[in-house]
């Protein structure tokens, strides 16, 4: 899919706050897609992390007291984790919030599309940065058949270079796949 068409499809109003009746910890991630042949950036967390160790995820993290809203959280965390500084006007939209099953986070995903990106640098929260061709990646979607994950509806997996993306990250990807499926 062409960059401009994809950007148009994924553009949406930005409402950087969410309210939950349940006591979730608020978090935000940034889905960064770049290049003429759309490529998505994901990170592999170190196995030593307290939460989500070894998982493939989007840059992001929990709301900090210094963040004015969840968009600030996503931008700050992306800058800290992979050295990519994105301005608010480069964020084109957001997706529906997703919940984590075991750690109690409610995550608001934002979307940014860039024509190109500078070289990226990891911090201690990132083991590796993955640059994944978007269209072939979205075609790897599978319904998760692990019974322990069936506590929530909408459990999916995606695969990239023999690594499985699951959980909240997969549910975020599934939203993108759903949006693009009939185009």
C-alpha positions in Angstrom: 0.0 0.0 0.0 1.2 3.5 -0.9 2.5 5.7 2.0 0.0 8.6 1.4 -3.0 6.3 1.1 -2.0 4.4 4.3 -1.5 7.8 6.1 -5.0 8.9 5.0 -6.6 5.6 6.2 -4.8 5.7 9.6 -5.5 9.4 10.3 -8.0 10.0 13.1 -8.8 12.6 15.8 -6.4 12.6 18.7 -7.9 12.5 22.2 -4.9 11.9 24.4 -6.7 11.0 27.6 -8.8 7.9 28.6 -10.9 7.2 31.6 -11.6 3.8 32.9 -14.1 2.6 35.4 -11.6 -0.2 36.4 -8.4 0.5 38.2 -5.9 0.1 35.3 -2.5 1.7 35.2 -2.5 4.1 32.2 0.1 3.7 29.5 0.7 4.8 25.9 2.7 3.5 22.9 3.6 5.0 19.6 3.1 3.0 16.4 5.7 4.4 14.0 5.4 3.6 10.4 7.9 5.0 7.9 9.1 4.8 4.3 7.6 4.5 0.8 7.3 0.8 1.4 5.7 1.1 4.8 7.8 -0.3 7.6 6.7 -0.5 11.3 9.1 -0.1 14.2 8.8 -2.5 17.1 11.2 -3.2 20.0 12.3 -6.4 21.8 12.4 -5.9 25.5 15.3 -7.3 27.5 14.6 -10.5 29.4 15.6 -8.8 32.6 12.7 -6.3 32.5 10.1 -6.4 35.4 7.1 -6.2 33.0 6.9 -7.7 29.6 10.4 -9.2 29.6 11.5 -10.5 26.2 8.3 -9.4 24.5 8.1 -7.6 21.1 6.3 -4.3 21.6 5.9 -0.8 20.5 7.9 2.0 22.1 6.0 3.4 25.1 5.3 3.0 28.7 3.3 4.1 31.7 2.0 7.6 32.3 4.4 9.6 34.4 3.4 12.4 36.8 5.3 14.9 34.6 3.4 13.9 31.4 0.5 16.3 30.7 -1.4 13.5 28.9 -0.9 10.1 27.2 0.4 11.6 24.0 3.2 13.2 26.0 3.8 9.7 27.5 4.1 8.0 24.1 6.4 10.8 22.7 8.6 10.8 25.8 9.0 7.0 25.9 9.7 6.8 22.2 12.5 9.3 22.6 13.9 7.6 25.6 13.7 4.0 24.3 14.8 4.4 20.7 16.1 8.0 20.4 13.3 9.0 18.0 12.0 12.5 18.6 8.6 13.0 17.2 6.6 16.2 17.5 2.9 16.2 18.3 2.1 17.4 14.7 3.7 14.3 13.3 1.2 12.1 15.2 -1.7 11.4 12.7 -4.1 9.5 14.9 -4.8 6.9 17.5 -6.3 3.5 17.9 -8.7 2.0 20.5 -7.1 1.4 23.9 -6.1 -2.1 24.7 -5.7 -3.9 28.1 -2.9 -6.2 29.3 -4.1 -9.4 30.7 -1.7 -9.9 33.6 0.0 -6.6 34.4 -3.1 -4.3 34.6 -2.2 -1.7 32.0 -4.7 0.2 29.8 -2.7 1.3 26.8 -3.6 4.1 24.3 -1.8 3.6 21.0 -1.0 6.6 18.9 0.1 6.5 15.2 2.9 8.4 13.5 3.8 8.1 9.8 7.1 9.5 8.6 8.7 9.5 5.2 12.1 8.6 6.7 13.7 8.2 10.1 17.2 9.0 11.5 19.4 6.2 12.9 17.9 4.9 16.1 19.6 4.2 19.4 18.3 1.9 22.2 18.3 2.5 25.9 18.4 -0.1 28.7 14.7 -0.8 28.2 15.2 -2.1 24.6 17.3 -5.1 23.6 16.7 -4.6 19.9 14.9 -2.4 17.4 13.0 -4.2 14.7 12.2 -2.6 11.3 9.4 -4.8 10.0 7.8 -4.5 6.5 4.2 -3.7 7.4 2.1 -5.5 4.7 3.8 -8.9 4.9 3.8 -8.7 8.7 0.1 -8.1 8.9 -0.5 -11.1 6.7 0.9 -13.4 9.4 -2.0 -12.8 11.7 -3.4 -15.9 13.4 -6.0 -16.4 16.1 -4.1 -17.3 19.3 -5.0 -20.9 20.3 -3.3 -20.8 23.7 -6.1 -21.6 26.2 -4.4 -19.5 28.9 -4.9 -16.4 26.7 -8.6 -17.1 26.1 -9.5 -15.1 29.2 -9.9 -12.2 26.9 -11.5 -12.0 23.5 -9.5 -10.8 20.5 -6.3 -12.8 21.2 -4.0 -12.8 18.1 -0.4 -13.4 17.2 1.8 -12.1 14.4 5.2 -13.5 13.4 8.4 -11.9 12.3 11.7 -13.8 11.8 10.5 -16.7 14.0 9.5 -14.3 16.8 5.9 -14.2 18.0 4.2 -10.9 18.7 1.2 -11.5 21.0 -0.8 -9.8 23.8 -1.5 -6.1 23.7 0.9 -5.5 20.8 -0.8 -8.0 18.7 -4.2 -6.5 19.5 -2.9 -3.1 18.4 -1.6 -4.7 15.1 -4.9 -6.4 14.6 -6.7 -3.0 14.7 -4.4 -1.9 11.9 -5.0 -5.1 10.0 -8.7 -4.8 10.4 -8.6 -1.2 9.1 -6.6 -2.2 6.0 -8.3 -5.5 5.2 -11.0 -4.3 2.9 -9.0 -1.7 1.1 
